[in-house]
């Protein structure tokens, strides 16, 4: 049975890439809620409603378990959905925190959408796991539209990244958690701005690694099927440039209750 994965847009493909490496023979059903991207500027109630609709959709498509490949939804919806969900739900927070604590000593920076940072999910979890740890969290809302537009590098992107990361540099962080699945696509410019002394924690890779410990691979060849809530447009080209030509078995638009 397939793994279900969802995010608001293209960012969750960083999780898909990590999952395909961890589980090369698993089928993956990916929902990109492209009609309602981004989630980071929406209320908790709205994110919860969107997440519930997608979880129900993936369940009906036969998903065995669901990876919430969105830090905003992980922070605002997973805990509320879990008691009534018939399928195991895997969010991004716990695995990201574990990876951050294992990355090194010193102050930890966390960047994410406005909603993820406002939730306080990462600082709370980090403080619980390591009392006294200094955590500096900052919302970086322009990173998502930069990724969705394919602006992964260049002068404009670097200026935006420098603007957002300057306060964290002043705090002399030694670890930076990329608390949004879009952000690993900006790792090149983020790493260049911060320099080699700051370790970047990719929440996508951390999630796949934690899930790998709970499962074993299947014998059949895995396929990736993508469902979008808006017209695909250039989405297939972006997927293939990121995951490789022929990576997608099928792609279709779907209509969720409020999309």
Secondary structure, 3 states (H helix, E strand, C coil): CCEEEEECCCCCHHHHHHHHHHCCCCCEEEEECCCCCCCCCCCHHHHHHHHHHHHHHHHHCCCCEEEECCHHHHHHCHHHHHCCCCCEEECCHHHHHHHHHHHCCCCEEEEECHHHHHHCHHHHHHHHHCCCCCEEEEECCHHHHHHHCCCCCCHHHHHHHHHHHHHHHHCCCCEEEECCCCHHHHHHHHHHHHCCCCEEEEHHHHHHHHHHCCCCCCCCCCCEEEEECCCCCCHHHHHHHHHCCCCCCEEEECCCCCC
